[in-house]
Amino acid sequence: MILFEKFGQHQPLNRQVERYAREGVPISLSTMADAVGLSCAALKPVLKLLEAHVMAAERLHGDDTTVPVLAKGKTDTERC
């Protein structure tokens, strides 16, 4: 639940600590941060497998968000 709230709902850990305290579950911020860190470390092999699978594709598709790039042969940036 802590990871889902942090990464899925973009809920900072300090707000989660406050909510848990209101519900009668006192947990320190450092304990929660340690749990997040250990969980991320445990999931790192899964991340590496997913990364290898995605990067093995011939093409990568993304959304239509524009980003500034340096146009080849020009000195100023343009939008792509």
N, C-alpha and C positions, 0 to 999 in steps of 0.2 A: 504494500500500500504506500509506503514511503517513497519508493522509486516511481510509482505511477503518478503520485501527486507532484513529485519534483520534476520529472521529465515529461509526463503526459499532460499535466494540468498547469505546469510552470509555476508551481507553488513553492516559494522559498522555504528552506528548512526552518527558519526562525518562526514563520507563521504556522508551520505544522506543529512545532513545539508548543506554541501558545494554544492551538486548537486541542491537542492531546491533553494539555494541562487542564483546560476547561472541562474536558470529558473525564477527568480524574485519573489520567495516566501520565504521571510525571516522568519525563524523559529529557535528558540534557541534550543541548545542541551538539556537543562534541560526540556523544554516543550516536546520534542520528547521522552525523557527518561520517563517522567511522563506518557505519553500516552501509552508507552509500558508496564510500570508497572501496570497501571489501566486495560489495556486489558488482561494482564496475570491474574490479580486478578479476573476479570469478567469471564474468561474462566476456572477458577479452578474447578468449579463443573463438567464441561464437562470432564476435565482431570481425576477427581476422578471416574466418571462413566466408562470411557474407561479403566482406570487402574483396576477397579474391574472386568470388563468383561474379560480382558486379563488374569488376575491372577486366574480367576475361571476355566480356561481351565485345562484339565488333563496334558497336555504337552505344553511346550513353545519351539518354534523352533527359531533358530537364524542362523546367517551366519557361514561360516567356518573359521572365523578369529581365529587364535590360541591365547590363553592367558596362561600366566604362572599360574600353580596351585601347591599347595603343595600336593604331592602324599601321599596317605594314608599309614602310616607306614614308610615313608621315610623322610629324613631331607632336601633334596634338591628339587628344583622345576623342573617340567617337563612340556612339552608342551602337550596340549590336542587339 
